[in-house]
Amino acid sequence: MSALVGFLTRIADRLIAIIGFLVKALSVTWATLAVYYSNLPWAWARLALAAAFALFAVWGLWPSQRRSMSAVVAALFFGIVGWWIAIPPSNDRHWRPEVAVMPRAFIDGDRVRFTGVRDFDYRSRNDFTVRYEEREVQLSHLKAIDFYVSYFMEGPVGHTFLSFMFDNVPPLTISIETRPEIGEGFAPIASMFKQFELIYVVGTERDLVGVRTNHRNEPTYLYRLNSSAGDARRLLLVYLERINQLADHPEFYHLLTNSCTINIVRYANAAGRGGRLDIRHLLNGLIDSYLYQSGRINTDVSFDELRQRSLINLAAQAADGAPDFSERIRASLPPR
């Protein structure tokens, strides 16, 4: 019996040691990255301070074997946490033109007027005519929602966004994105360290879909959700509230907690969706299989057939610049 107790004690001690090592290693890694991606204006200073902290922390937590050094590392860590928390988001930066205008929504009963609706004319992904406009819709004419998944490259991670479908005007597309400054591009790790503000881009499908299919060459899939008109209206109202909140109170984008698919699911829950968190909400390149298995899109055909028919790149390229762009990209889709 004593041998068994001793064995279990050794196993427990080893597990505790492993967990302790992982906690320390992850804390040092996070703090190093937080310093590197901090708001210091000099890249060399951020790199030097991050490297200095990492080297001192590794030495203080392991080779030195002195509790006083561990306490110093802990104090530095919590100081970095405080510094990181204090970094504020801003709506006043040198934004790229694609995200330079923060949209707003003005609700007057059944009518909603949007400002800052993007409708660029693209000649290539980086050559375009900037055009923002106003747009008015009526909530009573909102009938459905369409769901897009686009990929920088095919795999478990993509970008998701929605089009709200009206029976009297063209679709209104809303895409939850980072708001990069001039010269910046998306970086997954940086996006978890307050490097990008958040924006809800409101625009036309000719712009928000066409730039992905026709100029960025991103495989893009369009799925018709079977949500009711009431569900669609409730979801749009949640979006409207968030659009106006961000216009007044900026927030940081975060890949895992404040990003496209996570927020779509969060707002769908607020609008009455039933369902639990699924790993495919994070690995959003697989979100279409979740939609299919949960019965939120057409299941009369196999998933493989549905996915094949939902790839709209060829149709979008053929319809480039056409006034009936939205109708033509849906021509081969299965019914809702």
The 8 nearest C-alpha neighbors of each residue, nearest first, counted from 0:
[[1, 3, 2, 4, 5, 6, 7, 8],
 [0, 2, 4, 3, 5, 6, 7, 8],
 [3, 1, 5, 0, 4, 6, 7, 8],
 [2, 4, 6, 0, 5, 1, 7, 8],
 [5, 3, 1, 7, 6, 2, 8, 0],
 [4, 6, 8, 2, 3, 7, 1, 9],
 [5, 7, 3, 9, 8, 4, 2, 10],
 [8, 6, 10, 4, 9, 5, 11, 3],
 [7, 9, 5, 11, 6, 10, 4, 12],
 [8, 10, 12, 6, 11, 7, 13, 5],
 [9, 11, 7, 13, 8, 12, 14, 6],
 [12, 10, 8, 14, 13, 9, 7, 15],
 [13, 11, 9, 15, 10, 14, 8, 16],
 [12, 14, 16, 10, 11, 15, 9, 17],
 [13, 15, 17, 11, 16, 12, 18, 10],
 [16, 14, 12, 18, 13, 17, 19, 11],
 [15, 17, 13, 19, 14, 18, 20, 12],
 [16, 18, 14, 20, 19, 15, 13, 21],
 [19, 17, 15, 21, 20, 16, 14, 22],
 [18, 20, 16, 22, 17, 21, 15, 23],
 [19, 21, 17, 23, 18, 22, 24, 16],
 [20, 22, 24, 18, 23, 19, 25, 17],
 [23, 21, 19, 25, 20, 24, 26, 18],
 [22, 24, 26, 20, 21, 25, 27, 19],
 [25, 23, 21, 27, 26, 22, 20, 28],
 [24, 26, 28, 22, 27, 23, 21, 29],
 [25, 27, 23, 29, 28, 24, 22, 30],
 [26, 28, 30, 24, 25, 29, 31, 23],
 [29, 27, 25, 31, 26, 30, 24, 32],
 [30, 28, 26, 32, 31, 27, 25, 33],
 [29, 31, 33, 27, 32, 28, 26, 34],
 [32, 30, 49, 28, 34, 33, 29, 53],
 [31, 33, 35, 29, 34, 30, 36, 28],
 [34, 32, 30, 36, 31, 35, 37, 29],
 [35, 33, 37, 31, 49, 32, 36, 45],
 [34, 36, 45, 32, 49, 33, 46, 37],
 [37, 35, 33, 34, 32, 192, 38, 189],
 [38, 36, 34, 35, 39, 33, 83, 45],
 [37, 39, 40, 36, 86, 34, 45, 83],
 [38, 40, 37, 41, 45, 44, 42, 36],
 [39, 41, 38, 42, 45, 44, 37, 43],
 [42, 40, 44, 43, 39, 45, 38, 46],
 [41, 43, 45, 44, 46, 40, 39, 35],
 [42, 44, 46, 41, 45, 47, 48, 40],
 [45, 43, 47, 41, 46, 42, 48, 39],
 [44, 46, 35, 42, 48, 43, 47, 49],
 [45, 47, 43, 49, 44, 35, 48, 50],
 [48, 46, 44, 50, 49, 45, 43, 51],
 [49, 47, 51, 45, 50, 46, 44, 52],
 [50, 48, 31, 46, 52, 34, 35, 51],
 [49, 51, 53, 47, 48, 52, 46, 54],
 [52, 50, 48, 54, 49, 53, 47, 55],
 [51, 53, 55, 49, 50, 54, 56, 48],
 [54, 52, 50, 56, 51, 55, 31, 57],
 [55, 53, 51, 57, 56, 52, 50, 58],
 [54, 56, 58, 52, 57, 53, 59, 51],
 [57, 55, 59, 53, 58, 54, 72, 52],
 [56, 58, 54, 60, 55, 59, 61, 53],
 [57, 59, 55, 62, 56, 61, 60, 63],
 [60, 58, 68, 56, 63, 57, 69, 61],
 [61, 59, 69, 57, 58, 56, 64, 62],
 [60, 62, 58, 64, 63, 59, 57, 56],
 [63, 61, 58, 64, 59, 60, 57, 65],
 [62, 64, 65, 59, 61, 58, 60, 68],
 [65, 63, 62, 61, 66, 60, 59, 68],
 [66, 64, 63, 67, 68, 69, 59, 60],
 [67, 65, 69, 68, 70, 64, 60, 59],
 [66, 68, 70, 65, 69, 71, 59, 72],
 [67, 69, 59, 71, 70, 66, 65, 72],
 [70, 68, 66, 72, 60, 71, 67, 59],
 [69, 71, 73, 67, 68, 72, 74, 66],
 [70, 72, 68, 74, 73, 69, 75, 67],
 [71, 73, 69, 75, 70, 74, 56, 76],
 [74, 72, 76, 70, 71, 75, 69, 77],
 [75, 73, 71, 77, 76, 72, 78, 70],
 [76, 74, 78, 72, 73, 77, 79, 71],
 [75, 77, 73, 79, 78, 74, 72, 80],
 [78, 76, 80, 74, 79, 75, 81, 73],
 [77, 79, 75, 81, 76, 80, 74, 82],
 [80, 78, 82, 76, 77, 81, 83, 75],
 [79, 81, 77, 83, 78, 82, 84, 76],
 [82, 80, 78, 84, 79, 83, 77, 85],
 [81, 83, 79, 85, 80, 84, 78, 86],
 [82, 84, 80, 85, 81, 86, 79, 33],
 [85, 83, 81, 82, 86, 80, 87, 79],
 [84, 86, 82, 83, 87, 81, 80, 88],
 [87, 85, 83, 84, 82, 88, 38, 193],
 [88, 86, 85, 89, 84, 250, 251, 193],
 [89, 87, 250, 249, 251, 196, 86, 90],
 [90, 88, 91, 249, 87, 92, 196, 250],
 [89, 91, 249, 92, 88, 246, 196, 248],
 [90, 92, 89, 93, 94, 88, 249, 99],
 [93, 91, 94, 90, 180, 89, 99, 181],
 [94, 92, 180, 181, 95, 91, 99, 179],
 [95, 93, 180, 99, 181, 92, 179, 96],
 [94, 96, 181, 180, 97, 98, 99, 179],
 [95, 97, 99, 98, 94, 129, 100, 181],
 [98, 96, 95, 99, 100, 129, 117, 94],
 [99, 97, 96, 100, 95, 178, 94, 101],
 [98, 100, 96, 94, 95, 97, 101, 93],
 [101, 99, 98, 115, 102, 96, 97, 131],
 [100, 102, 246, 115, 99, 103, 198, 98],
 [103, 101, 115, 114, 100, 116, 201, 242],
 [104, 102, 114, 243, 113, 242, 101, 105],
 [103, 105, 113, 112, 239, 106, 243, 111],
 [106, 104, 112, 111, 113, 107, 103, 110],
 [107, 105, 111, 110, 108, 104, 112, 109],
 [108, 106, 110, 109, 111, 105, 112, 137],
 [107, 109, 110, 106, 111, 138, 137, 105],
 [108, 110, 138, 137, 107, 139, 111, 106],
 [111, 109, 137, 107, 108, 136, 106, 138],
 [110, 112, 106, 136, 105, 135, 107, 137],
 [113, 111, 135, 105, 104, 134, 106, 136],
 [114, 112, 104, 134, 133, 103, 135, 105],
 [113, 115, 133, 103, 102, 116, 132, 104],
 [114, 116, 102, 131, 132, 100, 117, 101],
 [117, 115, 202, 132, 201, 131, 114, 133],
 [116, 118, 202, 131, 119, 201, 115, 130],
 [119, 117, 206, 130, 203, 202, 131, 116],
 [120, 118, 130, 129, 128, 206, 117, 121],
 [119, 121, 128, 127, 118, 122, 129, 206],
 [122, 120, 127, 123, 126, 119, 128, 124],
 [121, 123, 126, 127, 120, 124, 125, 214],
 [124, 122, 126, 121, 125, 214, 127, 210],
 [123, 125, 214, 126, 215, 210, 121, 122],
 [126, 124, 123, 127, 121, 122, 214, 215],
 [127, 125, 123, 122, 124, 121, 128, 120],
 [128, 126, 121, 120, 122, 129, 125, 119],
 [127, 129, 120, 119, 130, 121, 126, 122],
 [130, 128, 119, 127, 131, 120, 96, 118],
 [129, 131, 119, 118, 117, 128, 132, 120],
 [132, 130, 117, 116, 115, 118, 129, 133],
 [131, 133, 116, 115, 114, 130, 117, 134],
 [132, 134, 114, 113, 116, 115, 135, 112],
 [133, 135, 113, 112, 132, 114, 136, 116],
 [134, 136, 112, 111, 113, 110, 133, 137],
 [137, 135, 111, 110, 138, 112, 134, 168],
 [136, 138, 110, 139, 109, 140, 111, 141],
 [139, 137, 141, 109, 140, 232, 110, 136],
 [138, 140, 137, 141, 109, 142, 232, 110],
 [139, 141, 165, 138, 137, 166, 142, 167],
 [142, 140, 165, 138, 139, 164, 143, 228],
 [141, 143, 228, 165, 164, 140, 166, 231],
 [144, 142, 164, 228, 231, 163, 141, 226],
 [145, 143, 163, 164, 224, 162, 231, 146],
 [144, 146, 223, 162, 224, 161, 222, 163],
 [145, 147, 161, 222, 221, 160, 223, 162],
 [148, 146, 221, 160, 159, 220, 161, 222],
 [147, 149, 159, 220, 158, 219, 157, 221],
 [150, 148, 219, 158, 218, 157, 217, 220],
 [151, 149, 157, 152, 217, 218, 153, 158],
 [150, 152, 217, 157, 153, 149, 218, 158],
 [153, 151, 150, 154, 217, 218, 157, 156],
 [154, 152, 150, 151, 155, 218, 284, 157],
 [153, 155, 156, 284, 152, 157, 150, 285],
 [154, 156, 284, 282, 285, 283, 157, 153],
 [157, 155, 284, 283, 282, 154, 150, 158],
 [158, 156, 150, 284, 149, 283, 148, 151],
 [157, 159, 149, 148, 150, 259, 160, 156],
 [160, 158, 148, 147, 260, 259, 149, 157],
 [159, 161, 174, 147, 146, 173, 175, 148],
 [162, 160, 146, 173, 145, 172, 147, 163],
 [161, 163, 172, 145, 171, 144, 170, 164],
 [162, 164, 144, 171, 170, 143, 172, 161],
 [163, 165, 170, 143, 144, 141, 142, 162],
 [166, 164, 141, 140, 142, 167, 168, 170],
 [165, 167, 140, 168, 141, 142, 164, 169],
 [166, 168, 165, 140, 169, 141, 136, 137],
 [169, 167, 165, 166, 170, 136, 164, 140],
 [170, 168, 171, 165, 167, 164, 325, 166],
 [171, 169, 164, 163, 162, 165, 172, 168],
 [170, 172, 163, 162, 203, 202, 169, 173],
 [173, 171, 162, 202, 201, 203, 161, 204],
 [174, 172, 201, 200, 161, 199, 160, 162],
 [173, 175, 160, 200, 199, 176, 161, 201],
 [176, 174, 199, 259, 198, 200, 173, 258],
 [177, 175, 198, 197, 174, 199, 178, 259],
 [176, 178, 197, 195, 196, 252, 179, 198],
 [177, 179, 196, 197, 195, 198, 98, 176],
 [180, 178, 183, 195, 177, 94, 95, 184],
 [179, 181, 94, 95, 93, 183, 182, 178],
 [180, 182, 95, 94, 183, 93, 179, 96],
 [181, 183, 180, 184, 95, 179, 94, 93],
 [184, 182, 180, 179, 181, 185, 95, 186],
 [185, 183, 186, 179, 182, 180, 181, 177],
 [184, 186, 187, 183, 179, 190, 177, 189],
 [185, 187, 189, 188, 190, 184, 183, 194],
 [188, 186, 190, 189, 185, 254, 191, 253],
 [189, 187, 190, 191, 186, 192, 254, 32],
 [188, 190, 192, 186, 191, 187, 194, 36],
 [189, 191, 187, 188, 253, 192, 194, 254],
 [190, 192, 253, 189, 188, 254, 193, 187],
 [193, 191, 189, 190, 194, 33, 36, 188],
 [194, 192, 251, 195, 191, 190, 252, 189],
 [193, 195, 190, 192, 189, 196, 36, 191],
 [196, 194, 177, 252, 193, 178, 251, 179],
 [195, 197, 251, 178, 252, 250, 177, 88],
 [198, 196, 252, 177, 251, 178, 250, 176],
 [199, 197, 176, 178, 200, 175, 177, 196],
 [198, 200, 175, 174, 176, 201, 242, 173],
 [199, 201, 174, 173, 198, 175, 202, 102],
 [202, 200, 173, 116, 172, 117, 199, 174],
 [201, 203, 117, 116, 172, 118, 171, 207],
 [202, 204, 205, 206, 118, 172, 171, 207],
 [203, 205, 208, 207, 206, 172, 325, 209],
 [204, 206, 209, 203, 208, 207, 324, 320],
 [207, 205, 209, 204, 203, 118, 208, 210],
 [208, 206, 204, 209, 210, 203, 205, 202],
 [209, 207, 204, 211, 206, 210, 205, 212],
 [208, 210, 205, 206, 212, 211, 213, 207],
 [209, 211, 214, 213, 208, 206, 212, 207],
 [212, 210, 215, 209, 217, 208, 213, 214],
 [211, 213, 216, 312, 209, 217, 210, 214],
 [214, 212, 209, 316, 210, 216, 211, 215],
 [213, 215, 124, 210, 216, 123, 211, 212],
 [214, 216, 211, 217, 124, 213, 210, 212],
 [217, 215, 212, 214, 213, 211, 218, 312],
 [216, 218, 211, 150, 212, 215, 151, 219],
 [219, 217, 150, 149, 216, 312, 212, 220],
 [220, 218, 149, 148, 310, 217, 311, 312],
 [219, 221, 310, 309, 148, 147, 311, 149],
 [220, 222, 147, 309, 146, 310, 148, 311],
 [223, 221, 146, 145, 224, 147, 309, 220],
 [222, 224, 145, 335, 296, 146, 225, 144],
 [225, 223, 296, 226, 145, 295, 144, 222],
 [226, 224, 295, 296, 335, 227, 223, 143],
 [225, 227, 224, 230, 143, 231, 228, 144],
 [226, 228, 230, 229, 231, 225, 143, 142],
 [227, 229, 142, 231, 230, 143, 232, 141],
 [230, 228, 232, 227, 231, 233, 142, 226],
 [229, 231, 227, 233, 228, 232, 226, 234],
 [230, 232, 228, 234, 229, 233, 143, 235],
 [233, 231, 235, 229, 234, 230, 236, 228],
 [232, 234, 230, 236, 270, 235, 231, 229],
 [233, 235, 237, 231, 270, 232, 236, 267],
 [234, 236, 238, 232, 237, 233, 239, 231],
 [237, 235, 239, 233, 238, 234, 232, 240],
 [238, 236, 234, 240, 235, 239, 266, 241],
 [239, 237, 235, 241, 236, 240, 242, 234],
 [240, 238, 236, 242, 241, 237, 104, 235],
 [239, 241, 237, 243, 238, 242, 244, 236],
 [240, 242, 244, 238, 243, 239, 245, 237],
 [243, 241, 239, 245, 244, 240, 238, 103],
 [242, 244, 246, 240, 241, 245, 103, 239],
 [245, 243, 241, 247, 246, 242, 248, 240],
 [246, 244, 249, 248, 247, 242, 243, 241],
 [245, 247, 243, 244, 248, 101, 242, 249],
 [248, 246, 245, 244, 249, 243, 90, 242],
 [247, 249, 245, 244, 246, 250, 90, 89],
 [250, 248, 245, 89, 88, 90, 247, 246],
 [251, 249, 88, 196, 197, 252, 248, 245],
 [252, 250, 196, 197, 193, 195, 88, 253],
 [251, 253, 197, 196, 257, 195, 177, 258],
 [254, 252, 257, 191, 256, 190, 255, 258],
 [253, 255, 258, 191, 190, 256, 257, 252],
 [256, 254, 253, 257, 258, 281, 261, 191],
 [255, 257, 253, 254, 258, 261, 262, 252],
 [258, 256, 253, 252, 255, 262, 254, 261],
 [259, 257, 254, 261, 253, 262, 252, 260],
 [258, 260, 175, 262, 261, 159, 263, 176],
 [261, 259, 263, 262, 159, 280, 258, 264],
 [262, 260, 264, 263, 258, 259, 265, 280],
 [261, 263, 265, 264, 260, 259, 258, 266],
 [262, 264, 260, 266, 265, 261, 267, 259],
 [265, 263, 267, 261, 262, 266, 268, 260],
 [266, 264, 262, 268, 263, 267, 261, 269],
 [267, 265, 269, 268, 263, 264, 262, 270],
 [266, 268, 270, 264, 272, 269, 265, 263],
 [269, 267, 272, 271, 265, 266, 270, 264],
 [268, 270, 266, 267, 271, 265, 272, 237],
 [271, 269, 267, 234, 233, 268, 272, 266],
 [272, 270, 268, 269, 267, 273, 230, 233],
 [273, 271, 268, 267, 270, 274, 269, 264],
 [272, 274, 271, 268, 275, 267, 270, 269],
 [275, 273, 272, 276, 268, 293, 277, 264],
 [274, 276, 277, 273, 268, 272, 264, 278],
 [275, 277, 278, 274, 280, 264, 279, 281],
 [276, 278, 279, 280, 275, 281, 289, 274],
 [279, 277, 280, 281, 282, 276, 283, 286],
 [278, 280, 282, 281, 283, 277, 286, 285],
 [279, 281, 283, 278, 277, 282, 260, 261],
 [282, 280, 279, 283, 278, 261, 255, 260],
 [283, 281, 279, 155, 156, 284, 280, 285],
 [282, 284, 286, 285, 280, 281, 279, 156],
 [283, 285, 156, 155, 157, 282, 286, 154],
 [286, 284, 283, 287, 279, 155, 288, 282],
 [287, 285, 283, 289, 279, 288, 284, 290],
 [286, 288, 290, 289, 285, 291, 284, 148],
 [287, 289, 291, 286, 290, 285, 292, 302],
 [290, 288, 286, 292, 287, 291, 293, 279],
 [291, 289, 287, 295, 293, 288, 292, 296],
 [290, 292, 288, 294, 289, 293, 296, 295],
 [293, 291, 289, 294, 290, 288, 295, 298],
 [292, 294, 290, 291, 295, 289, 296, 288],
 [295, 293, 291, 292, 296, 290, 298, 297],
 [294, 296, 290, 224, 293, 225, 291, 297],
 [297, 295, 224, 291, 294, 225, 290, 223],
 [296, 298, 299, 335, 295, 291, 294, 300],
 [299, 297, 300, 296, 291, 301, 294, 302],
 [300, 298, 297, 301, 305, 333, 302, 296],
 [301, 299, 298, 305, 304, 302, 297, 303],
 [302, 300, 304, 303, 305, 298, 299, 306],
 [301, 303, 305, 304, 306, 300, 291, 298],
 [304, 302, 306, 301, 305, 307, 300, 308],
 [303, 305, 307, 301, 302, 306, 308, 300],
 [306, 304, 302, 308, 307, 303, 309, 301],
 [305, 307, 309, 303, 304, 308, 302, 310],
 [306, 308, 304, 305, 309, 310, 303, 302],
 [307, 309, 305, 306, 310, 332, 304, 331],
 [310, 308, 306, 220, 221, 307, 311, 332],
 [311, 309, 220, 308, 307, 219, 312, 306],
 [310, 312, 314, 313, 328, 309, 220, 315],
 [313, 311, 315, 212, 314, 310, 316, 219],
 [312, 314, 316, 315, 311, 317, 310, 212],
 [313, 315, 317, 328, 311, 316, 312, 318],
 [316, 314, 318, 312, 317, 313, 328, 311],
 [317, 315, 319, 313, 318, 213, 314, 312],
 [316, 318, 314, 315, 319, 313, 312, 327],
 [319, 317, 315, 321, 324, 316, 314, 320],
 [320, 318, 316, 321, 317, 315, 324, 209],
 [319, 321, 318, 322, 324, 205, 120, 209],
 [320, 322, 324, 318, 323, 319, 205, 317],
 [323, 321, 324, 320, 325, 318, 205, 319],
 [322, 324, 321, 326, 325, 327, 318, 320],
 [325, 323, 321, 327, 318, 322, 326, 205],
 [326, 324, 323, 327, 328, 204, 329, 205],
 [327, 325, 329, 323, 324, 328, 330, 322],
 [326, 328, 330, 324, 329, 325, 323, 318],
 [329, 327, 314, 315, 325, 326, 330, 311],
 [330, 328, 332, 327, 326, 331, 325, 311],
 [329, 331, 327, 328, 332, 326, 314, 333],
 [332, 330, 329, 308, 333, 328, 309, 327],
 [331, 333, 329, 330, 308, 309, 334, 222],
 [334, 332, 335, 331, 297, 305, 308, 309],
 [335, 333, 332, 297, 223, 331, 299, 296],
 [334, 223, 225, 297, 333, 224, 296, 222]]
